[in-house]
Amino acid sequence: QGGAQAWVQVAQHAASIITPEGVEFRPYLLGFTSANGSLSTGFTEVVGLSVCDNTMAANRAEGRGEIRARHTTNSLAKIHNAAIAYARLDGVAEEFAALIAQECSTAVTPAQWTAVLNALVPVPEDKGKGQTMANNKRDELVSLYQSDPRCAQWTGTAFGVRQTFNTYGQHSAIVRGAHRAERNISNTLTGKIASDDAEVMATLGKVLASV
């Protein structure tokens, strides 16, 4: 927004962490504010995936999570003490690694993958732009899931489903009014990426529970 929004990343670990499932990631603290009131001032835990430069929300434990303060003249001073305690990122790596292990051990059959696609990207019956866009999105998601190195190594698992939709959203989805990198940061700050991930996993959970 013309320089009105700003953020800073603070990493605790000097190098990326690689899980036994082959997921390479790095947790960091994301601080953000704005000069025009479009963003509150806040800090949140984020995990960056090295294989694709994707961003995912950390699996936050009770007692930790996002800290926000309404943007005022004194908001930075108000959040200073909270940020000092919050920035220690202890446990984030362990929590995210545990989440990866759980999701990689959760099998997803081809039929279940198709059911998730049908739920999240339904194809309109009437021919037209909507049908074409839906089919194009499905084709791209299938290609990512089955053959893209950013996703295909986890095909057939819950993490593979999450990673595929996450990768599509950050690297393939249509972006209007901003550069893709700027939009990805904006979506991280506003929580859209985390919300989209949650919708995917909730849908997958319903599909798995219906079998």
The 8 nearest C-alpha neighbors of each residue, nearest first, counted from 0:
[[1, 3, 2, 4, 177, 37, 35, 33],
 [0, 2, 3, 4, 35, 5, 34, 177],
 [1, 3, 0, 4, 5, 34, 33, 35],
 [2, 4, 34, 0, 33, 1, 35, 5],
 [5, 3, 33, 2, 32, 34, 0, 6],
 [6, 4, 32, 31, 33, 3, 2, 7],
 [5, 7, 31, 30, 32, 29, 8, 4],
 [6, 8, 30, 29, 31, 9, 5, 28],
 [9, 7, 29, 28, 30, 27, 10, 6],
 [8, 10, 28, 27, 29, 7, 11, 86],
 [11, 9, 27, 12, 28, 26, 8, 13],
 [10, 12, 27, 13, 9, 88, 26, 87],
 [13, 11, 14, 10, 15, 25, 26, 27],
 [12, 14, 11, 15, 10, 25, 16, 26],
 [15, 13, 12, 16, 25, 24, 11, 10],
 [14, 16, 25, 24, 23, 17, 12, 13],
 [15, 17, 24, 23, 25, 18, 14, 92],
 [18, 16, 23, 22, 21, 24, 15, 19],
 [17, 19, 20, 22, 21, 96, 23, 16],
 [20, 18, 21, 17, 22, 100, 96, 99],
 [21, 19, 18, 22, 100, 103, 99, 17],
 [20, 22, 18, 19, 17, 23, 152, 153],
 [23, 21, 18, 17, 20, 24, 19, 48],
 [24, 22, 17, 16, 49, 48, 15, 21],
 [25, 23, 48, 16, 15, 47, 49, 22],
 [24, 26, 15, 47, 46, 16, 27, 48],
 [27, 25, 46, 45, 47, 92, 10, 91],
 [28, 26, 10, 9, 45, 44, 46, 29],
 [27, 29, 44, 9, 8, 43, 45, 10],
 [28, 30, 8, 43, 42, 7, 44, 27],
 [31, 29, 42, 7, 6, 41, 8, 28],
 [32, 30, 6, 41, 40, 5, 42, 7],
 [31, 33, 40, 5, 38, 39, 4, 6],
 [34, 32, 4, 38, 3, 35, 36, 5],
 [33, 35, 3, 36, 4, 32, 37, 70],
 [34, 36, 37, 33, 3, 4, 38, 70],
 [35, 37, 38, 33, 34, 70, 39, 71],
 [36, 38, 35, 33, 39, 4, 34, 3],
 [39, 37, 33, 36, 32, 40, 4, 70],
 [38, 40, 69, 70, 68, 32, 41, 67],
 [41, 39, 32, 68, 67, 70, 31, 69],
 [40, 42, 67, 66, 31, 30, 68, 39],
 [41, 43, 30, 66, 29, 65, 31, 67],
 [42, 44, 65, 29, 28, 45, 64, 66],
 [43, 45, 28, 57, 27, 29, 56, 64],
 [46, 44, 56, 57, 27, 26, 55, 28],
 [45, 47, 26, 55, 57, 25, 54, 56],
 [46, 48, 54, 25, 24, 53, 26, 52],
 [49, 47, 24, 53, 52, 50, 23, 51],
 [48, 50, 52, 51, 24, 23, 47, 53],
 [51, 49, 48, 149, 52, 23, 22, 53],
 [50, 52, 53, 49, 149, 48, 166, 47],
 [53, 51, 49, 48, 50, 47, 54, 166],
 [54, 52, 48, 51, 47, 166, 55, 169],
 [53, 55, 47, 46, 48, 52, 56, 45],
 [56, 54, 46, 45, 47, 57, 193, 53],
 [55, 57, 45, 193, 46, 58, 44, 54],
 [56, 58, 45, 59, 46, 44, 95, 55],
 [59, 57, 95, 94, 56, 60, 91, 98],
 [60, 58, 57, 64, 63, 61, 91, 94],
 [59, 61, 63, 62, 58, 64, 94, 91],
 [62, 60, 63, 59, 64, 58, 65, 94],
 [61, 63, 60, 64, 59, 65, 85, 66],
 [64, 62, 61, 60, 59, 65, 85, 66],
 [65, 63, 59, 43, 66, 44, 62, 60],
 [64, 66, 43, 42, 67, 63, 44, 41],
 [67, 65, 41, 42, 43, 64, 68, 81],
 [68, 66, 41, 40, 39, 65, 42, 69],
 [67, 69, 40, 39, 41, 70, 74, 66],
 [68, 70, 39, 71, 40, 74, 67, 38],
 [71, 69, 39, 40, 74, 36, 68, 72],
 [72, 70, 74, 73, 69, 75, 36, 68],
 [71, 73, 74, 70, 75, 76, 69, 34],
 [74, 72, 71, 76, 75, 77, 70, 78],
 [75, 73, 77, 71, 76, 70, 72, 68],
 [76, 74, 78, 77, 73, 79, 40, 72],
 [75, 77, 79, 74, 73, 78, 80, 72],
 [78, 76, 74, 75, 79, 73, 80, 68],
 [77, 79, 81, 75, 76, 80, 82, 74],
 [78, 80, 82, 76, 81, 77, 75, 83],
 [81, 79, 83, 82, 78, 84, 77, 76],
 [82, 80, 78, 84, 83, 79, 85, 66],
 [81, 83, 85, 79, 80, 84, 86, 78],
 [84, 82, 80, 81, 86, 85, 79, 87],
 [85, 83, 81, 82, 86, 87, 80, 79],
 [84, 86, 82, 87, 83, 81, 88, 63],
 [87, 85, 88, 83, 82, 84, 28, 9],
 [86, 88, 89, 85, 84, 11, 83, 28],
 [89, 87, 86, 91, 90, 85, 11, 27],
 [90, 88, 87, 91, 92, 86, 93, 11],
 [89, 91, 93, 92, 94, 88, 60, 95],
 [90, 92, 94, 93, 89, 88, 95, 57],
 [91, 93, 95, 94, 90, 96, 26, 89],
 [92, 94, 96, 90, 91, 95, 97, 89],
 [95, 93, 97, 91, 96, 92, 90, 58],
 [94, 96, 98, 92, 97, 93, 58, 91],
 [97, 95, 99, 93, 98, 94, 92, 100],
 [98, 96, 100, 94, 95, 99, 93, 101],
 [97, 99, 95, 101, 96, 100, 102, 94],
 [100, 98, 96, 102, 97, 101, 103, 95],
 [101, 99, 97, 103, 98, 102, 104, 96],
 [100, 102, 98, 104, 99, 103, 97, 105],
 [101, 103, 158, 157, 105, 99, 104, 100],
 [104, 102, 100, 156, 158, 105, 101, 99],
 [103, 105, 101, 102, 106, 100, 156, 157],
 [106, 104, 102, 156, 103, 157, 101, 107],
 [107, 105, 156, 155, 104, 157, 108, 103],
 [106, 108, 155, 156, 111, 157, 112, 105],
 [107, 109, 111, 110, 155, 112, 106, 156],
 [110, 108, 112, 111, 113, 107, 155, 114],
 [109, 111, 113, 108, 112, 114, 107, 115],
 [110, 112, 114, 108, 113, 109, 107, 115],
 [111, 113, 109, 115, 114, 110, 108, 116],
 [114, 112, 116, 110, 111, 115, 117, 109],
 [113, 115, 111, 117, 116, 112, 118, 110],
 [116, 114, 118, 112, 113, 117, 203, 119],
 [117, 115, 113, 119, 120, 114, 118, 112],
 [118, 116, 121, 114, 115, 120, 119, 113],
 [117, 119, 115, 116, 120, 121, 114, 202],
 [118, 120, 116, 117, 115, 121, 199, 202],
 [121, 119, 116, 117, 118, 133, 122, 137],
 [120, 122, 117, 118, 119, 123, 133, 116],
 [121, 123, 133, 130, 124, 120, 134, 117],
 [124, 122, 130, 125, 121, 129, 126, 133],
 [125, 123, 122, 126, 130, 127, 121, 129],
 [126, 124, 123, 127, 130, 129, 122, 128],
 [127, 125, 130, 124, 128, 123, 129, 131],
 [126, 128, 130, 129, 131, 125, 123, 132],
 [127, 129, 131, 130, 132, 126, 133, 125],
 [130, 128, 132, 131, 127, 133, 123, 126],
 [129, 131, 133, 123, 127, 128, 132, 122],
 [130, 132, 128, 134, 129, 133, 135, 127],
 [133, 131, 135, 129, 134, 130, 128, 136],
 [134, 132, 136, 130, 135, 131, 122, 129],
 [133, 135, 137, 131, 136, 132, 138, 130],
 [136, 134, 132, 138, 133, 137, 131, 139],
 [137, 135, 139, 133, 138, 134, 132, 140],
 [136, 138, 140, 134, 139, 135, 141, 133],
 [139, 137, 135, 141, 136, 140, 134, 142],
 [138, 140, 142, 136, 137, 141, 143, 135],
 [141, 139, 137, 143, 142, 138, 144, 136],
 [142, 140, 144, 138, 143, 139, 145, 137],
 [141, 143, 139, 145, 140, 144, 146, 138],
 [144, 142, 147, 140, 141, 145, 146, 150],
 [145, 143, 141, 151, 150, 142, 163, 154],
 [144, 146, 151, 142, 143, 141, 154, 147],
 [145, 147, 151, 142, 143, 144, 148, 150],
 [146, 148, 143, 151, 149, 150, 145, 142],
 [149, 147, 151, 150, 146, 152, 143, 50],
 [148, 150, 147, 51, 50, 151, 152, 143],
 [151, 149, 148, 144, 147, 152, 163, 153],
 [150, 152, 154, 145, 146, 144, 153, 147],
 [151, 153, 150, 154, 148, 149, 159, 147],
 [154, 152, 159, 151, 156, 150, 155, 158],
 [155, 153, 151, 159, 156, 152, 144, 145],
 [154, 156, 107, 106, 108, 153, 159, 157],
 [157, 155, 106, 107, 159, 103, 158, 105],
 [156, 158, 102, 160, 159, 105, 103, 107],
 [159, 157, 102, 161, 160, 103, 156, 162],
 [158, 160, 153, 154, 162, 156, 157, 161],
 [161, 159, 157, 163, 158, 162, 164, 156],
 [160, 162, 158, 159, 163, 164, 165, 157],
 [163, 161, 165, 159, 160, 164, 166, 158],
 [164, 162, 166, 160, 165, 161, 144, 150],
 [163, 165, 167, 166, 161, 162, 168, 160],
 [166, 164, 162, 168, 163, 167, 161, 169],
 [167, 165, 163, 169, 168, 164, 170, 162],
 [166, 168, 171, 164, 170, 165, 169, 172],
 [167, 169, 172, 165, 166, 170, 171, 164],
 [168, 170, 166, 167, 183, 171, 165, 172],
 [171, 169, 167, 166, 168, 172, 179, 53],
 [172, 170, 167, 168, 169, 173, 166, 139],
 [171, 173, 168, 167, 170, 174, 169, 136],
 [172, 174, 171, 175, 168, 179, 170, 169],
 [175, 173, 179, 172, 177, 176, 178, 182],
 [176, 174, 177, 173, 178, 179, 182, 172],
 [175, 177, 174, 178, 182, 179, 181, 0],
 [178, 176, 175, 182, 179, 181, 174, 180],
 [177, 179, 181, 180, 182, 176, 174, 175],
 [178, 180, 182, 181, 183, 174, 177, 169],
 [181, 179, 183, 182, 178, 184, 177, 169],
 [182, 180, 184, 178, 179, 183, 185, 177],
 [181, 183, 185, 179, 184, 180, 186, 177],
 [184, 182, 186, 180, 185, 181, 179, 169],
 [185, 183, 187, 181, 182, 186, 188, 180],
 [184, 186, 182, 188, 187, 183, 189, 181],
 [185, 187, 191, 183, 189, 184, 188, 192],
 [188, 186, 184, 190, 185, 189, 192, 183],
 [189, 187, 185, 186, 190, 184, 31, 191],
 [188, 190, 186, 187, 191, 185, 38, 192],
 [189, 191, 187, 193, 188, 192, 186, 194],
 [192, 190, 186, 194, 193, 189, 195, 187],
 [193, 191, 195, 194, 190, 187, 186, 196],
 [192, 194, 196, 190, 191, 195, 56, 197],
 [193, 195, 191, 197, 192, 196, 190, 198],
 [194, 196, 192, 198, 197, 193, 191, 199],
 [197, 195, 193, 199, 198, 194, 192, 200],
 [196, 198, 194, 200, 195, 199, 201, 193],
 [199, 197, 201, 195, 196, 200, 202, 194],
 [200, 198, 196, 202, 197, 201, 203, 195],
 [199, 201, 203, 197, 202, 198, 204, 196],
 [200, 202, 204, 198, 203, 199, 197, 205],
 [203, 201, 199, 205, 204, 200, 198, 206],
 [202, 204, 200, 206, 205, 201, 115, 207],
 [203, 205, 201, 207, 202, 206, 200, 208],
 [206, 204, 208, 202, 203, 207, 209, 201],
 [205, 207, 203, 209, 204, 208, 202, 111],
 [208, 206, 204, 209, 205, 210, 203, 111],
 [207, 209, 205, 206, 210, 204, 203, 202],
 [208, 210, 206, 207, 205, 204, 111, 203],
 [209, 208, 207, 206, 111, 205, 110, 204]]
